[in-house]
C-alpha cells in the first residue's frame, strides 16, 4: 500500500448535485422546480401544516369528538380516606378548604371512594359518589 494510491471506498463519497448550472448538468433552466407555480418561487414553497389549497381542511371538516363539562372545571375531587385527617365530626366545604384538600379556585367538591374511612363523620353540603356515601354510612356517619 502506498500513500499515493489511497482512495476512499467506492460509493462512500457522493458528488454534490449542482442545480441550475446549465443544460449539460441535467438540472439546468428551471433547476428541477418545474414551470412557474408556487413551488417554483423562492421562499414561497412552504405552506402551513394542514393547508389544502383553500379547500376546507380535514381538521375542520371532521366533527368535534367528546364533551368537556364546565362543571368539572370548578369541581374538586376529595378522596374518602383523606377525610380522616380533618378534625371535627362535621365536614363541609369550608372545612375541606381550610384542610387544604381541595383547590382554592374550586366552587364545589365531591367525595370519591378511595380507601376507607375509620371514623363516623357528618358530610354537609358536599357531593359524594354512591360508593363514598355507602362507606360513610357504614362507618356510622351520615351524608346530607
FENGI-V495443 format. One record per residue. SS is DSSP state (hx for helix, st for strand, lp for the rest). PSI is psi in radians with two decimals (* if undefined). Layout:
# FENGI-V495443
{{SS:PSI} {SS:PSI}}
This chain:
# FENGI-V495443
{{lp:2.32} {lp:2.59} {hx:-0.57} {hx:-0.08} {hx:0.01} {lp:2.33} {lp:2.62} {lp:2.75} {lp:2.59} {lp:2.25} {lp:-0.09} {lp:-0.41} {lp:2.00} {lp:2.49} {lp:2.30} {lp:2.39} {lp:2.19} {lp:1.74} {lp:2.65} {lp:0.56} {lp:0.73} {lp:2.81} {hx:-0.51} {hx:-0.37} {hx:-0.29} {lp:-0.27} {lp:0.92} {lp:-2.97} {lp:-1.60} {lp:-0.05} {lp:0.69} {lp:0.18} {lp:-0.03} {lp:-2.91} {lp:2.07} {lp:-2.80} {lp:3.00} {hx:-0.72} {hx:-0.08} {hx:-0.26} {lp:2.70} {lp:2.32} {lp:-0.02} {lp:0.11} {lp:-0.36} {lp:2.46} {lp:2.63} {lp:2.64} {lp:2.34} {lp:-0.15} {lp:2.27} {lp:0.67} {lp:0.45} {lp:-0.34} {lp:2.64} {lp:2.04} {lp:2.74} {hx:-0.75} {hx:-0.27} {hx:-0.36} {hx:-0.65} {lp:2.56} {lp:2.67} {lp:2.52} {lp:2.45} {lp:3.10} {lp:2.34} {lp:1.95} {lp:2.35} {hx:-0.41} {hx:-0.65} {hx:-0.50} {hx:-0.59} {hx:-0.07} {st:2.37} {st:2.36} {st:2.41} {st:2.25} {st:2.45} {hx:-0.79} {hx:-0.31} {hx:-0.23} {hx:-0.40} {hx:-0.50} {hx:-0.26} {lp:2.29} {lp:2.58} {lp:2.73} {lp:-0.59} {st:2.16} {st:2.10} {lp:-3.06} {hx:-0.74} {hx:-0.70} {hx:-0.68} {hx:-0.66} {hx:-0.74} {hx:-0.52} {hx:-0.21} {lp:0.39} {lp:-0.30} {lp:2.80} {lp:2.53} {lp:-0.44} {lp:-0.09} {lp:2.51} {lp:-0.52} {st:2.86} {st:2.73} {st:2.29} {st:2.22} {st:2.43} {lp:1.92} {lp:2.11} {lp:-2.79} {lp:2.76} {lp:2.32} {lp:-0.15} {lp:2.84} {lp:2.20} {lp:2.71} {st:1.91} {st:2.13} {lp:2.21} {lp:0.34} {lp:2.31} {st:2.71} {st:2.55} {lp:2.87} {hx:-0.73} {hx:-0.68} {hx:-0.71} {hx:-0.80} {hx:-0.70} {hx:-0.67} {hx:-0.75} {hx:-0.68} {hx:-0.50} {lp:-0.02} {lp:0.15} {lp:-2.95} {st:2.74} {st:2.20} {lp:*}}
